Amino acid sequence: MRNLHDHKSALGINTATFGYRSPIEATIDLCASRGVGALTPWASELKGGNIAAVARRIQAANMAVPALCRSEYLTAGNAESREKAVAANCRMLDMAAELGAQSLVMVVGGLAENSRNLEQSRAHALKGLEQLLPHARDVGVNLALEPLHPMTTADRSCLNTISQAVDWCELLDPDGAGGIGIAVDVYHVWWDPALEASIAGAGGRGRILGFHVSDWLQDTRDLVLDRGMMGDGVIDVRGIRGMVEDGGFAGCVDVEIFSAERWWKTSESETLDMCLERLLSMC
Ligand code: ZN
């Protein structure tokens, strides 16, 4: 397992951690000033802007772009909407390519509206990914499937465990040609009794594309926007990093904290300093 003190280029920040308060240019400059090694922006921060200029600014600051966040949902209840979502995600892949991002984070969508047919929503998500994979390969951006905590199954993601994500990768890319893999986010997967075995399985197939860190607060008050700083909650973040690195992952450790009441109300520079301190001491 890497000693992050010797791998500062692996210290990454997902811009959501700052609560989208400043333009992306200011966020890039702030992260650059602290020697951050990688930045993961959100598409909403780039829309309507000059993406090539943003890419140059990130590159000039010697930061990698592990991923662009994130896909549109693939599980709408009618075929027309699902086709539109595929087209929108193709455009998102183009945006990721222009940005120089290695992956597009795929949050696949939950149950279709007014549906109780979870199996069907999962089939639609899988079909959408199948349609996207050739374009992802064409533009050189990986589809990083992010399993989300089961509490999100109804509204955000019917892809819920690493093991399920491994199965989908194998179905879509049985020969291991690439272009598709998994983003492991500790907040979503820490509870899974099969975590170690399924991360090992994903690693064995070279499928781990991203690693996101935050913490689960014991007294969490919101299941989306009350993520904790690493070390403030109950997740063995370092233990899980050991698992993904044992599985061959050598990429960035990206802090991704949605925290409407705490960190989004703290100054961005203070939040960043705490992230970097905790990356080294708790992750
Ligand atoms: Zn994540």
py3Dmol code that shows the C-alpha trace and the ligand (Angstrom):
import py3Dmol

protein = """\
ATOM      1  CA  MET A   1       0.000   0.000   0.000  1.00  0.00           C
ATOM      2  CA  ARG A   2       1.350   3.407  -0.950  1.00  0.00           C
ATOM      3  CA  ASN A   3       2.498   5.915   1.621  1.00  0.00           C
ATOM      4  CA  LEU A   4       0.605   8.991   0.428  1.00  0.00           C
ATOM      5  CA  HIS A   5       3.261  11.272   1.912  1.00  0.00           C
ATOM      6  CA  ASP A   6       5.483   9.986  -0.901  1.00  0.00           C
ATOM      7  CA  HIS A   7       2.710  10.153  -3.495  1.00  0.00           C
ATOM      8  CA  LYS A   8       1.325  13.656  -3.203  1.00  0.00           C
ATOM      9  CA  SER A   9       0.332  13.559  -6.864  1.00  0.00           C
ATOM     10  CA  ALA A  10      -2.271  10.969  -5.815  1.00  0.00           C
ATOM     11  CA  LEU A  11      -4.093  13.498  -3.615  1.00  0.00           C
ATOM     12  CA  GLY A  12      -7.239  14.424  -5.484  1.00  0.00           C
ATOM     13  CA  ILE A  13     -10.189  16.717  -4.939  1.00  0.00           C
ATOM     14  CA  ASN A  14     -13.673  16.439  -6.376  1.00  0.00           C
ATOM     15  CA  THR A  15     -14.931  19.985  -6.800  1.00  0.00           C
ATOM     16  CA  ALA A  16     -18.292  19.096  -5.183  1.00  0.00           C
ATOM     17  CA  THR A  17     -16.375  19.195  -1.904  1.00  0.00           C
ATOM     18  CA  PHE A  18     -16.453  23.002  -2.070  1.00  0.00           C
ATOM     19  CA  GLY A  19     -20.195  23.217  -2.731  1.00  0.00           C
ATOM     20  CA  TYR A  20     -19.905  24.755  -6.210  1.00  0.00           C
ATOM     21  CA  ARG A  21     -19.492  28.241  -4.764  1.00  0.00           C
ATOM     22  CA  SER A  22     -16.755  29.547  -7.057  1.00  0.00           C
ATOM     23  CA  PRO A  23     -16.144  29.363 -10.784  1.00  0.00           C
ATOM     24  CA  ILE A  24     -14.082  26.367 -11.848  1.00  0.00           C
ATOM     25  CA  GLU A  25     -11.105  28.617 -12.662  1.00  0.00           C
ATOM     26  CA  ALA A  26     -10.888  29.804  -9.048  1.00  0.00           C
ATOM     27  CA  THR A  27     -11.180  26.233  -7.795  1.00  0.00           C
ATOM     28  CA  ILE A  28      -8.365  25.132 -10.096  1.00  0.00           C
ATOM     29  CA  ASP A  29      -6.140  27.973  -8.863  1.00  0.00           C
ATOM     30  CA  LEU A  30      -6.889  27.235  -5.211  1.00  0.00           C
ATOM     31  CA  CYS A  31      -6.076  23.536  -5.621  1.00  0.00           C
ATOM     32  CA  ALA A  32      -2.951  24.342  -7.615  1.00  0.00           C
ATOM     33  CA  SER A  33      -1.758  26.653  -4.831  1.00  0.00           C
ATOM     34  CA  ARG A  34      -1.811  23.699  -2.390  1.00  0.00           C
ATOM     35  CA  GLY A  35      -0.144  21.213  -4.714  1.00  0.00           C
ATOM     36  CA  VAL A  36      -3.242  19.068  -5.254  1.00  0.00           C
ATOM     37  CA  GLY A  37      -2.442  16.298  -7.732  1.00  0.00           C
ATOM     38  CA  ALA A  38      -5.826  15.768  -9.354  1.00  0.00           C
ATOM     39  CA  LEU A  39      -9.128  17.516  -9.865  1.00  0.00           C
ATOM     40  CA  THR A  40     -12.510  15.979 -10.710  1.00  0.00           C
ATOM     41  CA  PRO A  41     -14.955  18.639 -11.949  1.00  0.00           C
ATOM     42  CA  TRP A  42     -18.702  18.461 -12.513  1.00  0.00           C
ATOM     43  CA  ALA A  43     -20.227  18.958 -15.936  1.00  0.00           C
ATOM     44  CA  SER A  44     -22.516  21.673 -14.546  1.00  0.00           C
ATOM     45  CA  GLU A  45     -19.413  23.776 -13.828  1.00  0.00           C
ATOM     46  CA  LEU A  46     -18.258  23.525 -17.427  1.00  0.00           C
ATOM     47  CA  LYS A  47     -21.452  23.950 -19.400  1.00  0.00           C
ATOM     48  CA  GLY A  48     -21.395  27.041 -21.572  1.00  0.00           C
ATOM     49  CA  GLY A  49     -17.744  27.693 -20.752  1.00  0.00           C
ATOM     50  CA  ASN A  50     -14.535  27.215 -22.678  1.00  0.00           C
ATOM     51  CA  ILE A  51     -13.683  23.614 -21.854  1.00  0.00           C
ATOM     52  CA  ALA A  52     -10.399  23.624 -23.762  1.00  0.00           C
ATOM     53  CA  ALA A  53      -9.251  26.625 -21.714  1.00  0.00           C
ATOM     54  CA  VAL A  54     -10.226  24.886 -18.479  1.00  0.00           C
ATOM     55  CA  ALA A  55      -8.318  21.800 -19.607  1.00  0.00           C
ATOM     56  CA  ARG A  56      -5.229  23.912 -20.300  1.00  0.00           C
ATOM     57  CA  ARG A  57      -5.478  25.614 -16.923  1.00  0.00           C
ATOM     58  CA  ILE A  58      -5.639  22.256 -15.125  1.00  0.00           C
ATOM     59  CA  GLN A  59      -2.772  20.888 -17.177  1.00  0.00           C
ATOM     60  CA  ALA A  60      -0.636  23.959 -16.517  1.00  0.00           C
ATOM     61  CA  ALA A  61      -1.152  23.334 -12.801  1.00  0.00           C
ATOM     62  CA  ASN A  62       0.161  19.780 -13.240  1.00  0.00           C
ATOM     63  CA  MET A  63      -3.106  18.272 -12.114  1.00  0.00           C
ATOM     64  CA  ALA A  64      -4.593  15.103 -13.546  1.00  0.00           C
ATOM     65  CA  VAL A  65      -8.327  14.766 -14.266  1.00  0.00           C
ATOM     66  CA  PRO A  66      -9.316  11.294 -13.079  1.00  0.00           C
ATOM     67  CA  ALA A  67     -12.929  11.810 -14.107  1.00  0.00           C
ATOM     68  CA  LEU A  68     -15.763  14.100 -15.043  1.00  0.00           C
ATOM     69  CA  CYS A  69     -18.910  13.928 -12.894  1.00  0.00           C
ATOM     70  CA  ARG A  70     -21.358  12.669 -13.928  1.00  0.00           C
ATOM     71  CA  SER A  71     -23.689  10.835 -16.307  1.00  0.00           C
ATOM     72  CA  GLU A  72     -27.399  11.369 -16.820  1.00  0.00           C
ATOM     73  CA  TYR A  73     -29.707   8.569 -15.689  1.00  0.00           C
ATOM     74  CA  LEU A  74     -30.337   5.720 -18.113  1.00  0.00           C
ATOM     75  CA  THR A  75     -33.463   4.204 -16.603  1.00  0.00           C
ATOM     76  CA  ALA A  76     -36.398   6.324 -17.840  1.00  0.00           C
ATOM     77  CA  GLY A  77     -39.695   4.502 -18.290  1.00  0.00           C
ATOM     78  CA  ASN A  78     -40.044   5.080 -22.042  1.00  0.00           C
ATOM     79  CA  ALA A  79     -37.727   4.324 -24.926  1.00  0.00           C
ATOM     80  CA  GLU A  80     -37.632   7.877 -26.270  1.00  0.00           C
ATOM     81  CA  SER A  81     -36.381   9.285 -22.975  1.00  0.00           C
ATOM     82  CA  ARG A  82     -33.832   6.521 -22.667  1.00  0.00           C
ATOM     83  CA  GLU A  83     -32.494   7.288 -26.161  1.00  0.00           C
ATOM     84  CA  LYS A  84     -32.261  10.952 -25.229  1.00  0.00           C
ATOM     85  CA  ALA A  85     -30.288  10.019 -22.133  1.00  0.00           C
ATOM     86  CA  VAL A  86     -27.865   7.956 -24.210  1.00  0.00           C
ATOM     87  CA  ALA A  87     -27.378  10.902 -26.573  1.00  0.00           C
ATOM     88  CA  ALA A  88     -26.834  13.266 -23.631  1.00  0.00           C
ATOM     89  CA  ASN A  89     -24.256  10.904 -22.177  1.00  0.00           C
ATOM     90  CA  CYS A  90     -22.464  10.711 -25.522  1.00  0.00           C
ATOM     91  CA  ARG A  91     -22.143  14.493 -25.393  1.00  0.00           C
ATOM     92  CA  MET A  92     -20.906  14.174 -21.820  1.00  0.00           C
ATOM     93  CA  LEU A  93     -18.238  11.729 -23.015  1.00  0.00           C
ATOM     94  CA  ASP A  94     -17.187  14.284 -25.636  1.00  0.00           C
ATOM     95  CA  MET A  95     -16.940  16.909 -22.924  1.00  0.00           C
ATOM     96  CA  ALA A  96     -14.843  14.562 -20.777  1.00  0.00           C
ATOM     97  CA  ALA A  97     -12.529  13.908 -23.717  1.00  0.00           C
ATOM     98  CA  GLU A  98     -12.063  17.625 -24.349  1.00  0.00           C
ATOM     99  CA  LEU A  99     -11.308  18.117 -20.685  1.00  0.00           C
ATOM    100  CA  GLY A 100      -8.718  15.331 -20.761  1.00  0.00           C
ATOM    101  CA  ALA A 101     -10.629  13.294 -18.184  1.00  0.00           C
ATOM    102  CA  GLN A 102      -9.778   9.617 -17.919  1.00  0.00           C
ATOM    103  CA  SER A 103     -13.325   8.542 -17.078  1.00  0.00           C
ATOM    104  CA  LEU A 104     -16.921   9.646 -16.949  1.00  0.00           C
ATOM    105  CA  VAL A 105     -18.525   8.730 -13.631  1.00  0.00           C
ATOM    106  CA  MET A 106     -21.687   6.746 -14.392  1.00  0.00           C
ATOM    107  CA  VAL A 107     -24.570   7.053 -11.950  1.00  0.00           C
ATOM    108  CA  VAL A 108     -27.056   4.923 -13.796  1.00  0.00           C
ATOM    109  CA  GLY A 109     -30.426   5.990 -12.377  1.00  0.00           C
ATOM    110  CA  GLY A 110     -32.932   4.347 -10.063  1.00  0.00           C
ATOM    111  CA  LEU A 111     -36.351   2.866 -10.641  1.00  0.00           C
ATOM    112  CA  ALA A 112     -38.311   4.292 -13.548  1.00  0.00           C
ATOM    113  CA  GLU A 113     -41.105   6.639 -12.496  1.00  0.00           C
ATOM    114  CA  ASN A 114     -44.180   4.865 -11.116  1.00  0.00           C
ATOM    115  CA  SER A 115     -42.479   1.513 -11.549  1.00  0.00           C
ATOM    116  CA  ARG A 116     -41.935  -1.358  -9.153  1.00  0.00           C
ATOM    117  CA  ASN A 117     -39.983  -3.349 -11.712  1.00  0.00           C
ATOM    118  CA  LEU A 118     -36.434  -3.062 -10.447  1.00  0.00           C
ATOM    119  CA  GLU A 119     -35.188  -5.833 -12.683  1.00  0.00           C
ATOM    120  CA  GLN A 120     -36.405  -3.919 -15.725  1.00  0.00           C
ATOM    121  CA  SER A 121     -34.715  -0.686 -14.624  1.00  0.00           C
ATOM    122  CA  ARG A 122     -31.482  -2.594 -14.178  1.00  0.00           C
ATOM    123  CA  ALA A 123     -31.865  -4.069 -17.670  1.00  0.00           C
ATOM    124  CA  HIS A 124     -32.418  -0.574 -19.085  1.00  0.00           C
ATOM    125  CA  ALA A 125     -29.316   0.750 -17.312  1.00  0.00           C
ATOM    126  CA  LEU A 126     -27.272  -2.112 -18.685  1.00  0.00           C
ATOM    127  CA  LYS A 127     -28.637  -1.549 -22.193  1.00  0.00           C
ATOM    128  CA  GLY A 128     -27.772   2.168 -22.011  1.00  0.00           C
ATOM    129  CA  LEU A 129     -24.219   1.352 -20.954  1.00  0.00           C
ATOM    130  CA  GLU A 130     -23.954  -1.115 -23.824  1.00  0.00           C
ATOM    131  CA  GLN A 131     -24.983   1.659 -26.236  1.00  0.00           C
ATOM    132  CA  LEU A 132     -22.449   4.071 -24.737  1.00  0.00           C
ATOM    133  CA  LEU A 133     -19.415   1.803 -24.633  1.00  0.00           C
ATOM    134  CA  PRO A 134     -18.432   2.078 -28.347  1.00  0.00           C
ATOM    135  CA  HIS A 135     -18.514   5.885 -28.143  1.00  0.00           C
ATOM    136  CA  ALA A 136     -16.549   5.840 -24.892  1.00  0.00           C
ATOM    137  CA  ARG A 137     -13.877   3.757 -26.591  1.00  0.00           C
ATOM    138  CA  ASP A 138     -13.898   6.015 -29.661  1.00  0.00           C
ATOM    139  CA  VAL A 139     -13.191   9.143 -27.621  1.00  0.00           C
ATOM    140  CA  GLY A 140     -10.848   7.418 -25.164  1.00  0.00           C
ATOM    141  CA  VAL A 141     -12.861   8.040 -21.993  1.00  0.00           C
ATOM    142  CA  ASN A 142     -13.702   5.145 -19.681  1.00  0.00           C
ATOM    143  CA  LEU A 143     -17.174   4.514 -18.306  1.00  0.00           C
ATOM    144  CA  ALA A 144     -16.597   4.388 -14.534  1.00  0.00           C
ATOM    145  CA  LEU A 145     -19.624   2.621 -13.062  1.00  0.00           C
ATOM    146  CA  GLU A 146     -20.228   3.915  -9.562  1.00  0.00           C
ATOM    147  CA  PRO A 147     -22.331   1.610  -7.398  1.00  0.00           C
ATOM    148  CA  LEU A 148     -24.419   3.713  -5.019  1.00  0.00           C
ATOM    149  CA  HIS A 149     -25.643   2.802  -1.541  1.00  0.00           C
ATOM    150  CA  PRO A 150     -28.876   0.759  -1.632  1.00  0.00           C
ATOM    151  CA  MET A 151     -30.763   3.675  -0.037  1.00  0.00           C
ATOM    152  CA  THR A 152     -30.545   5.330  -3.476  1.00  0.00           C
ATOM    153  CA  THR A 153     -32.092   2.443  -5.406  1.00  0.00           C
ATOM    154  CA  ALA A 154     -35.452   4.147  -5.931  1.00  0.00           C
ATOM    155  CA  ASP A 155     -34.255   7.559  -7.020  1.00  0.00           C
ATOM    156  CA  ARG A 156     -30.634   7.519  -8.167  1.00  0.00           C
ATOM    157  CA  SER A 157     -29.017   4.172  -8.800  1.00  0.00           C
ATOM    158  CA  CYS A 158     -30.147   0.606  -9.276  1.00  0.00           C
ATOM    159  CA  LEU A 159     -26.474  -0.359  -9.385  1.00  0.00           C
ATOM    160  CA  ASN A 160     -25.671  -0.940  -5.735  1.00  0.00           C
ATOM    161  CA  THR A 161     -22.662  -3.132  -5.056  1.00  0.00           C
ATOM    162  CA  ILE A 162     -19.165  -3.654  -6.392  1.00  0.00           C
ATOM    163  CA  SER A 163     -20.028  -7.248  -7.142  1.00  0.00           C
ATOM    164  CA  GLN A 164     -22.995  -6.175  -9.284  1.00  0.00           C
ATOM    165  CA  ALA A 165     -20.755  -3.650 -11.076  1.00  0.00           C
ATOM    166  CA  VAL A 166     -18.164  -6.355 -11.761  1.00  0.00           C
ATOM    167  CA  ASP A 167     -20.902  -8.536 -13.244  1.00  0.00           C
ATOM    168  CA  TRP A 168     -22.029  -5.688 -15.517  1.00  0.00           C
ATOM    169  CA  CYS A 169     -18.468  -5.013 -16.645  1.00  0.00           C
ATOM    170  CA  GLU A 170     -18.027  -8.682 -17.507  1.00  0.00           C
ATOM    171  CA  LEU A 171     -21.301  -8.765 -19.436  1.00  0.00           C
ATOM    172  CA  LEU A 172     -20.429  -5.651 -21.435  1.00  0.00           C
ATOM    173  CA  ASP A 173     -16.726  -6.305 -21.889  1.00  0.00           C
ATOM    174  CA  PRO A 174     -16.209 -10.061 -21.554  1.00  0.00           C
ATOM    175  CA  ASP A 175     -12.797  -9.989 -23.231  1.00  0.00           C
ATOM    176  CA  GLY A 176     -11.402  -7.266 -20.995  1.00  0.00           C
ATOM    177  CA  ALA A 177     -10.822  -4.930 -23.942  1.00  0.00           C
ATOM    178  CA  GLY A 178     -11.417  -1.992 -21.584  1.00  0.00           C
ATOM    179  CA  GLY A 179     -13.332   1.240 -21.718  1.00  0.00           C
ATOM    180  CA  ILE A 180     -15.426   0.250 -18.728  1.00  0.00           C
ATOM    181  CA  GLY A 181     -14.660  -0.218 -15.052  1.00  0.00           C
ATOM    182  CA  ILE A 182     -15.695   0.781 -11.570  1.00  0.00           C
ATOM    183  CA  ALA A 183     -15.433   3.814  -9.297  1.00  0.00           C
ATOM    184  CA  VAL A 184     -15.221   2.698  -5.674  1.00  0.00           C
ATOM    185  CA  ASP A 185     -16.726   5.302  -3.337  1.00  0.00           C
ATOM    186  CA  VAL A 186     -16.258   4.399   0.327  1.00  0.00           C
ATOM    187  CA  TYR A 187     -19.466   6.227   1.316  1.00  0.00           C
ATOM    188  CA  HIS A 188     -21.521   3.927  -0.869  1.00  0.00           C
ATOM    189  CA  VAL A 189     -19.849   0.574  -0.320  1.00  0.00           C
ATOM    190  CA  TRP A 190     -18.335   0.510   3.185  1.00  0.00           C
ATOM    191  CA  TRP A 191     -21.241  -1.503   4.678  1.00  0.00           C
ATOM    192  CA  ASP A 192     -21.001  -4.393   2.191  1.00  0.00           C
ATOM    193  CA  PRO A 193     -20.121  -7.765   3.802  1.00  0.00           C
ATOM    194  CA  ALA A 194     -18.674  -8.863   0.452  1.00  0.00           C
ATOM    195  CA  LEU A 195     -16.589  -5.707   0.052  1.00  0.00           C
ATOM    196  CA  GLU A 196     -13.128  -7.210   0.304  1.00  0.00           C
ATOM    197  CA  ALA A 197     -13.908 -10.171  -1.948  1.00  0.00           C
ATOM    198  CA  SER A 198     -15.648  -8.064  -4.561  1.00  0.00           C
ATOM    199  CA  ILE A 199     -12.908  -5.423  -4.648  1.00  0.00           C
ATOM    200  CA  ALA A 200     -10.403  -8.256  -5.100  1.00  0.00           C
ATOM    201  CA  GLY A 201     -12.528  -9.583  -7.965  1.00  0.00           C
ATOM    202  CA  ALA A 202     -12.713  -6.163  -9.592  1.00  0.00           C
ATOM    203  CA  GLY A 203      -8.979  -5.653  -9.132  1.00  0.00           C
ATOM    204  CA  GLY A 204      -8.181  -9.043 -10.593  1.00  0.00           C
ATOM    205  CA  ARG A 205      -9.882  -7.975 -13.812  1.00  0.00           C
ATOM    206  CA  GLY A 206      -8.205  -4.542 -13.817  1.00  0.00           C
ATOM    207  CA  ARG A 207     -11.580  -2.865 -13.346  1.00  0.00           C
ATOM    208  CA  ILE A 208     -10.913  -0.308 -10.604  1.00  0.00           C
ATOM    209  CA  LEU A 209     -10.824   3.121 -12.247  1.00  0.00           C
ATOM    210  CA  GLY A 210     -11.473   5.481  -9.360  1.00  0.00           C
ATOM    211  CA  PHE A 211     -11.449   5.764  -5.575  1.00  0.00           C
ATOM    212  CA  HIS A 212     -13.588   8.337  -3.756  1.00  0.00           C
ATOM    213  CA  VAL A 213     -13.261   9.131  -0.063  1.00  0.00           C
ATOM    214  CA  SER A 214     -15.391  10.839   2.585  1.00  0.00           C
ATOM    215  CA  ASP A 215     -16.929   9.463   5.786  1.00  0.00           C
ATOM    216  CA  TRP A 216     -20.259   8.215   7.102  1.00  0.00           C
ATOM    217  CA  LEU A 217     -21.195  10.222  10.167  1.00  0.00           C
ATOM    218  CA  GLN A 218     -22.667   8.134  12.973  1.00  0.00           C
ATOM    219  CA  ASP A 219     -25.401  10.733  13.528  1.00  0.00           C
ATOM    220  CA  THR A 220     -25.868  11.581   9.855  1.00  0.00           C
ATOM    221  CA  ARG A 221     -28.787  13.945   9.251  1.00  0.00           C
ATOM    222  CA  ASP A 222     -29.114  13.796   5.480  1.00  0.00           C
ATOM    223  CA  LEU A 223     -28.424  10.810   3.286  1.00  0.00           C
ATOM    224  CA  VAL A 224     -27.085  12.854   0.384  1.00  0.00           C
ATOM    225  CA  LEU A 225     -25.737  16.126   1.716  1.00  0.00           C
ATOM    226  CA  ASP A 226     -24.290  15.240   5.114  1.00  0.00           C
ATOM    227  CA  ARG A 227     -21.150  13.358   4.246  1.00  0.00           C
ATOM    228  CA  GLY A 228     -18.322  13.642   6.735  1.00  0.00           C
ATOM    229  CA  MET A 229     -14.656  14.551   6.476  1.00  0.00           C
ATOM    230  CA  MET A 230     -12.488  11.434   6.515  1.00  0.00           C
ATOM    231  CA  GLY A 231     -11.796  10.553  10.135  1.00  0.00           C
ATOM    232  CA  ASP A 232     -14.972  12.160  11.487  1.00  0.00           C
ATOM    233  CA  GLY A 233     -17.165   9.093  10.947  1.00  0.00           C
ATOM    234  CA  VAL A 234     -17.197   5.311  11.004  1.00  0.00           C
ATOM    235  CA  ILE A 235     -15.616   4.192   7.730  1.00  0.00           C
ATOM    236  CA  ASP A 236     -12.239   2.444   7.756  1.00  0.00           C
ATOM    237  CA  VAL A 237     -11.092   4.516   4.795  1.00  0.00           C
ATOM    238  CA  ARG A 238      -7.483   3.401   5.002  1.00  0.00           C
ATOM    239  CA  GLY A 239      -8.530  -0.231   5.191  1.00  0.00           C
ATOM    240  CA  ILE A 240     -10.586   0.144   2.018  1.00  0.00           C
ATOM    241  CA  ARG A 241      -7.731   1.957   0.277  1.00  0.00           C
ATOM    242  CA  GLY A 242      -5.588  -1.051   1.154  1.00  0.00           C
ATOM    243  CA  MET A 243      -8.126  -3.287  -0.576  1.00  0.00           C
ATOM    244  CA  VAL A 244      -8.251  -1.263  -3.807  1.00  0.00           C
ATOM    245  CA  GLU A 245      -4.468  -0.911  -3.922  1.00  0.00           C
ATOM    246  CA  ASP A 246      -4.046  -4.638  -3.289  1.00  0.00           C
ATOM    247  CA  GLY A 247      -6.345  -4.929  -6.300  1.00  0.00           C
ATOM    248  CA  GLY A 248      -3.795  -3.022  -8.395  1.00  0.00           C
ATOM    249  CA  PHE A 249      -5.327   0.441  -8.216  1.00  0.00           C
ATOM    250  CA  ALA A 250      -2.607   3.084  -8.405  1.00  0.00           C
ATOM    251  CA  GLY A 251      -4.694   6.137  -9.225  1.00  0.00           C
ATOM    252  CA  CYS A 252      -5.798   9.159  -7.235  1.00  0.00           C
ATOM    253  CA  VAL A 253      -7.539   9.214  -3.895  1.00  0.00           C
ATOM    254  CA  ASP A 254     -10.308  11.720  -4.551  1.00  0.00           C
ATOM    255  CA  VAL A 255     -12.067  13.553  -1.737  1.00  0.00           C
ATOM    256  CA  GLU A 256     -15.770  13.886  -2.523  1.00  0.00           C
ATOM    257  CA  ILE A 257     -17.756  15.433   0.318  1.00  0.00           C
ATOM    258  CA  PHE A 258     -21.312  16.687  -0.092  1.00  0.00           C
ATOM    259  CA  SER A 259     -21.860  18.603   3.110  1.00  0.00           C
ATOM    260  CA  ALA A 260     -24.450  21.356   2.893  1.00  0.00           C
ATOM    261  CA  GLU A 261     -24.389  22.311   6.561  1.00  0.00           C
ATOM    262  CA  ARG A 262     -20.732  21.872   7.461  1.00  0.00           C
ATOM    263  CA  TRP A 263     -18.027  21.944   4.797  1.00  0.00           C
ATOM    264  CA  TRP A 264     -20.009  23.959   2.261  1.00  0.00           C
ATOM    265  CA  LYS A 265     -20.324  26.617   4.934  1.00  0.00           C
ATOM    266  CA  THR A 266     -16.617  26.593   5.693  1.00  0.00           C
ATOM    267  CA  SER A 267     -14.238  28.643   3.554  1.00  0.00           C
ATOM    268  CA  GLU A 268     -12.991  26.736   0.552  1.00  0.00           C
ATOM    269  CA  SER A 269      -9.357  27.142   1.531  1.00  0.00           C
ATOM    270  CA  GLU A 270     -10.015  25.840   5.057  1.00  0.00           C
ATOM    271  CA  THR A 271     -11.958  22.881   3.682  1.00  0.00           C
ATOM    272  CA  LEU A 272      -9.134  22.110   1.270  1.00  0.00           C
ATOM    273  CA  ASP A 273      -6.474  22.275   3.975  1.00  0.00           C
ATOM    274  CA  MET A 274      -8.501  19.876   6.135  1.00  0.00           C
ATOM    275  CA  CYS A 275      -8.981  17.505   3.172  1.00  0.00           C
ATOM    276  CA  LEU A 276      -5.247  17.374   2.528  1.00  0.00           C
ATOM    277  CA  GLU A 277      -4.447  16.882   6.210  1.00  0.00           C
ATOM    278  CA  ARG A 278      -6.974  14.048   6.544  1.00  0.00           C
ATOM    279  CA  LEU A 279      -5.934  12.424   3.269  1.00  0.00           C
ATOM    280  CA  LEU A 280      -2.518  11.980   4.811  1.00  0.00           C
ATOM    281  CA  SER A 281      -3.567  11.128   8.362  1.00  0.00           C
ATOM    282  CA  MET A 282      -6.796   9.111   7.880  1.00  0.00           C
ATOM    283  CA  CYS A 283      -6.848   7.674   4.353  1.00  0.00           C
TER     284      CYS A 283
END
"""
ligand_1 = """\
1
ZN
Zn -18.288 9.162 -5.687
"""
view = py3Dmol.view(width=600, height=400)
view.addModel(protein, "pdb")
view.setStyle({"model": 0}, {"cartoon": {"style": "trace"}})
view.addModel(ligand_1, "xyz")
view.setStyle({"model": 1}, {"stick": {}})
view.zoomTo()
view.show()
